[in-house]
Amino acid sequence: MSIFLILGLLVCIESPGSSAVSHVFVLKGEDVRLDVQKPDLLKGDFILFSWTFKSKYTVVSLSSKSEPTVHKNYTGRVELPIRNYSLGLKNLQEADSGVYTAQMIGDEKHTVAEYNVTVQERVSPAVLTVGSVSSSSDSCNLTVTCSAQDSSINSSVTCDTQTCSQEGGERSEVTTSAASLYVYLSNGSIICNHSNQVSRSEDMKKIEPLCQVNQVSERVSGISACLVKTVLLSVGLIIMVSAVISVHLLDRRRKHE
């Protein structure tokens, strides 16, 4: 029986008790190992064992008495030797996302492993920007923007002397790269988080220092305004006193003449 006929049987023969699909997420460029989920079925002799991709592309195949044969498209990317019939793949790219199935043919055909692999890129950096701050002795209001490479969220935060609250609660959205971007409060900080299943990036700012700096700035502005008024008033008084003295001196001079 040719290997091509046997591979055809893997597709056409119904498999009793197929394995449930397991979901695996892999960072782009990293490696993955997919283990057989029913190893007991491979303890005896069998005609053919194979790992396939998307049910039609053979990755590697072997029998209980032969060495593994790696498909040319996976040369150099499959970890050899195959131990316990696990599939090790190197340097995964987005095109490698899909379902990988391990099947064996003996007296019957069995699906002994099935994985839905998703390859994702590392998320872009999260950036938290403070737009405005207004504060008094008993309250503070902030507006912030949580952004990533392809998305952004605006949010408002209000604090009193004891607690802070976020208008509308935690804000989140799914970016165009299928990652999650969200902004939320935690332990006196506001946090911008950009993440997917394989990577994450956060930017965080403490709220209290922002409010304190703004209060100091407002006090300085108030003091500066007060100083300006005082200086202007003093200058005005000096000019007025100088004018009075000048008039008095002119009047005395006329009398002596």
C-alpha positions in Angstrom: 0.0 0.0 0.0 1.5 3.4 -1.0 2.0 6.2 1.5 -0.3 8.4 -0.6 -3.2 5.9 -0.3 -2.6 5.6 3.4 -2.7 9.4 3.8 -5.9 9.4 1.8 -7.4 7.0 4.3 -6.5 9.4 7.1 -8.9 11.9 5.6 -11.7 9.5 4.4 -12.0 7.0 7.3 -14.2 8.1 10.2 -12.3 8.4 13.4 -13.9 6.9 16.6 -13.7 9.2 19.6 -11.8 12.2 18.1 -9.9 14.4 20.5 -11.3 17.8 21.5 -9.5 20.7 19.9 -7.1 22.5 22.3 -6.3 26.2 21.7 -2.7 27.3 21.7 -1.4 30.9 21.3 2.2 31.5 20.2 4.3 34.7 19.9 5.4 35.3 16.3 9.0 33.9 15.8 8.8 31.6 18.8 8.6 27.7 18.9 5.8 25.4 19.9 5.5 21.8 21.0 2.2 19.9 20.4 1.9 16.7 22.5 -0.1 13.7 21.6 -3.2 13.6 23.8 -3.8 9.8 23.6 -0.3 8.3 23.8 -1.7 4.8 24.8 -3.0 4.3 21.3 0.6 4.5 19.9 2.2 1.8 22.1 1.8 -1.0 19.7 2.5 -1.3 16.0 0.7 0.9 13.5 0.7 1.4 9.8 1.0 5.2 9.8 1.2 8.1 12.1 1.1 11.7 10.8 0.7 15.3 11.8 -1.3 17.4 9.4 -2.1 21.1 9.0 -5.6 22.3 8.2 -6.5 18.6 7.5 -4.8 18.6 4.1 -1.1 19.5 4.4 1.2 16.8 5.8 3.8 18.1 8.2 5.5 14.8 9.2 4.7 11.1 8.9 6.1 7.8 10.1 5.2 4.2 10.9 6.0 2.3 14.1 9.0 0.8 12.2 10.3 3.7 10.1 12.0 7.1 10.6 10.0 10.3 10.3 9.5 11.9 6.9 9.2 15.7 7.0 7.3 17.4 4.2 9.6 19.7 2.2 7.7 22.8 3.2 8.7 22.1 6.8 12.3 21.1 6.3 14.4 22.6 9.0 11.4 23.7 11.0 10.4 20.4 12.6 12.2 19.3 15.8 13.8 15.9 15.3 13.9 13.3 16.5 10.2 13.2 17.3 9.9 12.1 21.0 6.7 10.5 22.1 5.2 11.5 18.7 5.1 15.2 19.8 5.3 17.9 17.0 7.9 20.6 17.6 7.7 23.5 15.2 10.2 26.4 15.1 10.0 30.1 14.2 6.2 30.2 13.8 4.7 33.0 11.6 1.1 34.2 11.1 0.7 31.8 8.1 1.3 28.9 10.6 -2.0 29.7 12.4 -4.6 26.9 12.0 -5.5 23.4 13.2 -2.9 20.7 13.6 -4.1 17.2 13.8 -2.3 14.0 14.8 -3.8 10.7 13.5 -2.7 7.1 13.4 -3.8 4.1 11.3 -3.6 0.7 12.8 -6.6 -1.7 13.0 -8.6 1.5 13.1 -8.0 5.2 12.5 -7.7 7.4 15.6 -7.3 11.1 16.1 -4.8 11.3 19.0 -4.3 15.1 19.1 -5.9 18.3 17.7 -4.7 21.8 18.3 -5.9 25.2 17.0 -2.7 27.3 16.9 -2.9 31.1 16.7 0.3 33.0 16.1 0.3 36.6 17.3 2.7 39.5 17.1 3.9 41.3 20.1 1.6 44.2 21.0 2.7 47.8 20.4 3.6 49.9 23.5 0.8 51.3 25.6 1.0 55.1 26.2 -0.9 56.9 28.9 -1.2 60.7 28.3 -2.7 63.2 30.8 -4.7 65.8 29.0 -5.9 68.1 31.8 -6.0 68.3 35.6 -8.1 70.5 37.8 -8.0 70.3 41.5 -9.0 72.0 44.8 -8.4 71.2 48.4 -11.1 68.4 48.4 -11.3 67.1 44.8 -9.4 66.5 41.6 -10.5 65.8 38.0 -8.3 64.3 35.3 -8.7 63.5 31.6 -6.4 60.9 30.1 -5.8 59.1 26.8 -4.8 55.5 26.6 -3.3 54.7 23.2 -1.5 52.1 21.2 -0.3 52.0 17.6 -3.7 51.6 16.0 -6.3 52.7 18.7 -6.9 55.1 21.6 -9.4 55.5 24.5 -10.3 58.7 26.3 -11.4 58.6 30.0 -12.2 61.0 32.9 -11.3 60.4 36.5 -12.7 62.2 39.6 -11.2 61.9 43.0 -12.3 63.2 46.4 -10.3 63.0 49.7 -10.8 59.2 50.0 -11.6 57.5 46.6 -11.3 57.9 42.9 -13.9 56.9 40.3 -13.7 56.5 36.5 -16.5 58.0 34.5 -18.4 55.1 32.8 -16.2 52.5 34.6 -13.3 50.6 33.0 -13.0 51.5 29.3 -11.9 48.9 26.8 -11.9 48.1 23.1 -10.5 45.6 20.6 -7.9 47.0 18.3 -7.5 46.4 14.6 -4.8 43.8 15.4 -7.2 41.8 17.6 -5.5 42.9 20.8 -7.3 44.5 23.8 -6.7 48.1 24.9 -8.2 49.2 28.2 -7.8 51.9 30.8 -8.7 51.4 34.5 -8.0 52.4 38.1 -6.0 50.3 40.5 -4.5 51.2 43.9 -4.4 55.0 43.4 -3.1 54.7 39.8 -4.6 54.9 36.4 -3.3 52.2 34.1 -3.3 51.9 30.3 -3.0 48.2 29.2 -2.5 46.8 25.7 -2.4 43.0 25.5 -3.1 39.9 23.6 -2.8 36.2 24.6 1.0 36.2 24.2 2.2 39.7 25.2 1.3 42.8 27.1 2.4 46.4 27.6 1.4 48.8 30.4 1.8 52.5 31.2 0.9 53.7 34.6 0.6 57.1 36.4 0.0 57.8 40.1 -3.0 60.1 40.5 -2.1 61.8 43.8 1.2 63.4 42.6 -0.6 64.7 39.5 -3.3 66.4 41.6 -0.7 67.7 44.1 1.4 69.3 41.4 -1.6 70.9 39.9 -2.6 72.3 43.4 0.9 73.7 43.9 0.7 75.2 40.4 -2.6 76.9 41.1 -1.3 78.2 44.4 1.8 79.6 42.7 -0.4 81.2 40.0 -2.6 82.6 42.8 0.4 84.0 44.7 1.8 85.4 41.4 -1.4 87.1 40.7 -1.5 88.6 44.2 2.1 89.8 43.9 1.3 91.5 40.6 -1.6 93.2 42.2 0.5 94.3 45.1 3.3 95.6 42.9 0.8 97.5 40.8 -0.8 99.0 43.8 2.5 99.9 45.3 3.7 101.5 42.1 0.4 103.4 41.9 0.8 104.7 45.5 4.4 105.8 44.8 3.3 107.6 41.7 0.5 109.3 43.6 2.7 110.2 46.5 5.3 111.5 44.1 2.7 113.6 42.3 1.5 115.1 45.6 5.1 116.0 46.7 5.8 117.5 43.3 2.7 119.7 43.5 3.6 120.7 47.0 7.2 121.7 46.0 6.0 123.7 43.0 3.6 125.5 45.2 6.3 126.5 47.7 8.6 127.7 44.9 5.9 130.0 43.6 5.3 131.5 47.0 9.0 132.3 47.4 9.1 134.0 44.1 
